[in-house]
Amino acid sequence: MKSKNFLSLVMGLFLALTVAACSDPSETNSPTPSGISSDPENTLYLELKDGRVVIDMLPDAAPNHVARIKELTRQKYYDGLKFHRVIEDFMAQTGDPTGTGGGGSGQILKAEFNDRPHIRGAVSMARKGEPDSADSQFFIVYTPATHLDGQYTVWGQVRSGMEYVDNIKKGSPRNGAVRDPDIIVTMRIAADVD
């Protein structure tokens, strides 16, 4: 009789573990593997020629940058903008309406340097020579660039679709300038789409 109860207990535990292992993790609002919560209000859909890139914005790390990115995104500011500077094994930069690297939205942001590292998929704000000079331009990092840590504001992290970022047309090895560059097809906040 005891062996029958023990066998029932073991089978019950096995069944419970099997159900837990097979459950769909997307049914919860748990953090993504990178430790970033998947909040639709702080998630960007960046549509590129090859597919969708999902970016988790980091309002706790860079609240003013995230607020400005969201404001510009809701104005559809980024739609059609070129990836004007793309350096293989480093980064892809966009956000300049002139496509030259010298333009922006006209609203300068104070730096919000934080402890988020410039790892693969980090989304960081481009700037001019001085720290408080970011505007609308941003870049996505291809490979770890720790020399940028603490000098540029990381405001997002690619959650999925990095393979589409990898496919962005690369520029000159000398300065990254791209002839006939790829564009942002559209950029939207997930809360406005879902």
N, C-alpha and C positions, 0 to 999 in steps of 0.2 A: 504494500500500500504506500509506504514511504517513497519508494522508487517511482511510483506513478505520479505522486504529487511533485516530486523533484523534476521529473520529465515535463510535466505541465508548466512548472515555473520556468524552466529553461526555454521551452517553446514560446511561452508568453513573452519573455525577454527578447528572444530572437525576433519575434513578430514586431515588437515595439521598436527595436533598433532598425529593422528593415523599413518600417513606415517612416521613421525619422530620416533615414538616409535617402529615401526616395521622394521626400516632400520637396516642393518647389520653393527654393529660397527667395524667389521674386515676390512671393505672396506676403512677405514681411517687409517692413521699412528698415531693415537692418543695414548696417554699413556695408559698403562694397569692400572687396578684398584689400583695397588700398587704405581702408580706414575712413573713407569719406562717405557721408550719408547721401543717399540718392533722393534728394529733395527736388521736386519738379521746378520750384521757384528758383533754385540755384543750380540748375542743369541747363547747359547749352546744347543745341543741336546744330552742329556746323556741317552743312552739306557741301561736299566737294564733288568733283567730276566723277569719282569712283565710288562714293558712298558717304554715309553719315558718320561723323565723329561726335561722340558724346563726351562732353567736358563737364566735370564737377567743379563749380565755382566755390571759392573759399572765403565766404564773408567774414568768418572769424579771424582769418589771417590778413585780409586786405579789404575791409568793409567799403571804403570810398571807391576803390578801383572796381570792385564788383558792382556797386551801385551805378557807376558811370558806364560800365560795359553793358549792364542791363538796360539802362536808359538809351544808349546808342542802338542796341539790338532791337529794342521795341520801336525805334524810329526807322528801322531797316537800313541803318547807316552802312552796315558792313556788306550788304548784298551787292555782289558784283565787283568788290574790291580785289585788287591783284595781290598775289604773293610776290612782291617786288624784290625781295632779298631772300634767297634760299641757298644755304651753304650745306653741302653734303656732310653728314656725320656731325652736324652742329645744330642748325635750326632753320625754321621757315618763318618769315616775317611778313605781316600784312597790316591792314588798318589805315593806310594812307590813301585818301581819295585822289591824290595826284599821281599815285603810282611811282613816285620818284624817291620816296624815303624822307622827303622834307615837309610833307603836309600832315594835317590832322584836323580834328574837329574844332579847334580853337579854344578848348577848355583844358588848362594845365592842371595836373594832379600833383598833390604833395606826396612824396615817397612814403610807402608803407612797407619798408623792408621788413622781412619776417624770417622765421627759421625754416620755412619750406625750402627744400633743396631743389636745385635745377637738375632733376633726374629726367630720364626719358619720359616724354609726355607732359612735362611741366609746361604751363602756360604762363608767360611772364610779360610784363609791360616793357616795351622799348622806351628809350628816353634819349635825350641829347646829353651833352657833357655834364651838366649839373644834375644832382639827384632829384630835385623837384621840377622835372621837365617832361614827365610822361603826359601823353595826350590820348590818342585813340589807337596808336600802333601797338601790336603785341606780337609775340613770337612763341612758337611751339618747339620745344627742345627734342632733338633726335637722340642724342647720347648724353650721358651725364656731363654737365658743364659747371663743376663746383667753383670755378673761378668767378662765376656770376653771383654766387650765393652772398646775400647781404648787400648787394649792390643794385639789384633789380627786383621789382616787386612781383613775386609769384602770386597769382590770383586764381589759378585753376590747375586742374590735373585731368588729362585725358583718361577716361574710364574705358572707352572702347573705340575702335576704328583707327587706331594708330597706323595700321597698315595703309590706310588711305592718305594719311599725312606723309608717310614714307614715299608715296607715289607722286607727290607734288613735284613739278618740274624744277630741277636744280639750276642754279645760276653759275656764274663764273667762279672758278676756284679762288680767284684773286679777291673779289669783293662781294660775291653773291648776287650781283645784278643779273636779272633774268630777262632774256629776250623772249617775247611772246609768252608771258607768265600765265600760270593757272590762276583761277579766281575762287573766291568764296561764292558759291552759287546762292546760298541763303544762310543766315544765321538766326536762330530762333531760341527763345526760352521755352523749355519743355512744358511749363505750366500753361503757356499760350497755345500749345499745339495739341496736347493730350486731352 
